[in-house]
Amino acid sequence: MTALRLRGFDIHKDFLNRAAQVEVLEGVRGVVRAAPFYRPETPRGGQMSVRMTSAGQYGWYSDRRGYRYVTEHPDGQPWPAIPAPILAIWDQVTGLDRKPECCLINYYGTDAKMGLHQDRDEADFQWPVVSVSLGDDGLFRIGNLTRGGKTESVWLQSGDVVVMGGEARLTYHGVDRVKAGSSTLLPKGGRINLTLRVVE
């Protein structure tokens, strides 16, 4: 396991070995069985290219009314609990007593991407956001505290964990593309990204 720091983002390469990735993936599958993936609508009326679901007290949600946290899946059911192996990652990389209230789960197919954005729907930005990568490699782009300017990119592989805290908490970031076939973790390919957030 190696760690690098890029524009305030702490990137823990190979944080999860294969066995740990499989354990986390099994937890994700349990969440998806209870709260299936859906494709969210953007405030402008388009559809995101990623499919998503959530675990925890809150789930992140988007539709024509805007971006926000909600307590129920679109089917009306409460979100399932965050699996213990995922919470353990938060504990290990943050050392915080405060626990996340949302685990957003994004599935990227081969053509999916995520434009540069800030995570700013939470009540208090002192708490970090922790990102976990599973499956195919994703090209992660890091920008600045405002839109525009030069950016830097790094490939995130299955098992990598990124901590966005402090100066990086409100930095623009996104995923430009996914390298199909770069991992054998997901039988049908693609990339799963988990982000753990303190909401309130």
C-alpha positions in Angstrom: 0.0 0.0 0.0 1.3 3.4 -1.0 -0.1 6.9 -0.3 0.3 10.1 -2.3 -1.1 13.5 -1.9 -2.4 15.5 -4.8 -3.9 19.0 -4.3 -4.8 18.0 -0.8 -6.4 14.7 -1.7 -4.9 11.8 0.2 -4.8 8.9 -2.2 -4.2 5.5 -0.6 -3.2 3.1 -3.4 -4.0 -0.6 -2.9 -5.6 0.1 0.4 -7.9 -2.9 0.0 -6.4 -6.2 -1.1 -8.4 -8.6 -3.2 -10.0 -10.4 -0.3 -11.0 -7.1 1.3 -12.4 -5.8 -2.0 -14.6 -9.0 -2.3 -15.9 -8.5 1.2 -16.8 -4.9 0.5 -18.4 -5.9 -2.8 -20.6 -8.4 -1.0 -21.8 -5.7 1.3 -22.6 -3.5 -1.7 -24.6 -6.3 -3.3 -26.6 -6.6 -0.1 -27.4 -2.9 -0.3 -28.4 -3.1 -4.0 -30.7 -6.1 -3.3 -32.6 -4.0 -0.8 -32.3 -0.6 -2.6 -31.8 -1.2 -6.4 -29.7 1.0 -8.6 -31.6 3.8 -10.4 -30.5 6.5 -12.9 -31.0 10.0 -11.4 -32.4 13.0 -13.2 -30.5 16.2 -13.2 -32.1 19.6 -12.3 -32.0 20.5 -16.0 -34.0 17.4 -16.9 -31.3 15.1 -18.3 -30.2 11.8 -17.0 -26.9 11.1 -15.3 -24.7 8.5 -17.0 -24.0 6.7 -13.7 -26.5 4.6 -11.8 -26.7 5.0 -8.1 -28.1 4.0 -4.8 -27.2 4.6 -1.1 -26.9 3.1 2.3 -27.2 4.8 5.7 -29.6 7.2 7.3 -29.6 9.4 4.2 -29.2 8.9 0.5 -28.0 11.5 -2.0 -30.6 12.3 -4.6 -31.1 14.4 -7.7 -34.1 15.4 -9.8 -35.6 18.5 -11.3 -36.0 20.0 -7.8 -32.2 19.9 -7.3 -29.6 18.0 -5.4 -30.3 16.9 -1.8 -30.3 14.2 0.8 -33.4 12.1 1.4 -34.3 9.4 3.9 -35.9 7.0 1.4 -35.1 5.2 -1.8 -37.2 6.3 -4.8 -39.4 3.1 -4.2 -40.3 4.5 -0.8 -38.2 2.2 1.4 -35.7 3.4 3.9 -32.1 3.1 2.9 -30.4 0.0 4.2 -27.6 0.3 6.8 -24.0 0.9 5.8 -22.3 -2.5 5.8 -19.7 -2.9 8.6 -16.7 -3.6 6.2 -17.4 -0.2 4.5 -17.6 1.6 7.9 -14.3 0.0 8.9 -12.6 1.8 5.9 -13.9 5.2 7.3 -12.5 4.3 10.7 -9.1 3.3 9.4 -8.5 6.3 7.1 -10.0 9.1 9.2 -9.6 8.0 12.8 -12.8 9.9 13.6 -15.4 9.0 16.2 -18.0 10.6 14.1 -19.5 8.1 11.6 -20.8 8.8 8.1 -24.6 9.0 7.7 -24.5 8.3 3.9 -22.7 5.9 1.7 -23.5 6.9 -1.9 -22.9 4.0 -4.3 -22.3 5.0 -8.0 -22.0 2.4 -10.8 -20.1 3.5 -13.9 -20.6 1.5 -17.0 -18.0 1.7 -19.8 -19.4 5.0 -21.1 -20.2 6.7 -17.8 -18.4 9.7 -16.4 -18.9 12.3 -13.8 -18.3 16.0 -14.6 -16.3 18.3 -12.3 -18.3 19.1 -9.2 -18.1 19.9 -5.5 -19.6 17.9 -2.7 -21.4 20.6 -0.9 -24.9 19.4 0.1 -23.7 18.5 3.6 -24.3 20.7 6.6 -20.7 20.9 7.9 -17.6 20.8 5.6 -15.2 20.1 8.4 -15.9 16.4 7.9 -14.0 14.6 5.1 -15.5 12.6 2.3 -14.0 9.2 1.8 -14.1 7.5 -1.6 -13.6 3.8 -2.3 -12.9 2.4 -5.8 -14.0 -1.1 -6.9 -13.7 -2.7 -10.4 -12.3 -1.1 -13.5 -9.9 1.8 -13.4 -11.3 5.3 -13.4 -9.5 8.5 -14.5 -10.0 10.8 -11.5 -9.6 14.5 -12.3 -8.9 17.1 -9.6 -9.5 20.8 -10.2 -9.6 23.9 -8.0 -11.8 25.6 -5.4 -13.5 27.4 -8.2 -14.4 26.3 -11.7 -11.8 26.6 -14.4 -8.0 26.6 -14.3 -5.5 23.7 -14.7 -6.4 20.3 -13.5 -4.5 17.1 -12.6 -5.6 13.5 -13.1 -4.7 10.2 -11.6 -6.0 6.6 -12.4 -7.8 5.0 -9.5 -7.7 1.3 -9.4 -9.8 -1.3 -7.6 -9.0 -1.1 -3.8 -7.8 2.5 -3.9 -9.2 4.8 -1.2 -9.2 8.6 -1.4 -9.8 11.0 1.5 -11.1 14.5 0.6 -10.7 16.7 3.7 -9.3 20.0 4.8 -8.2 22.1 1.9 -9.5 19.5 -0.5 -13.0 19.2 0.9 -14.6 21.7 -1.6 -12.2 21.2 -4.5 -13.8 20.4 -7.8 -13.3 16.8 -8.9 -14.8 14.2 -11.3 -14.3 11.0 -13.3 -13.5 11.5 -17.0 -13.6 7.8 -18.1 -13.4 4.2 -17.2 -10.9 1.8 -18.6 -13.0 -1.2 -19.6 -11.6 -4.6 -18.8 -8.9 -3.4 -16.4 -10.2 -5.3 -13.4 -11.8 -8.8 -12.9 -13.6 -7.9 -9.7 -17.0 -7.2 -11.2 -18.1 -10.1 -13.4 -19.9 -7.8 -15.9 -17.2 -5.1 -15.7 -17.6 -1.5 -14.9 -16.6 0.5 -11.8 -18.3 1.0 -8.5 -17.4 4.1 -6.4 -18.5 4.5 -2.8 -18.4 7.9 -1.1 -18.9 8.1 2.7 -20.3 11.4 3.9 -21.3 13.1 7.2 -24.6 14.7 6.3 -25.8 16.7 9.3 
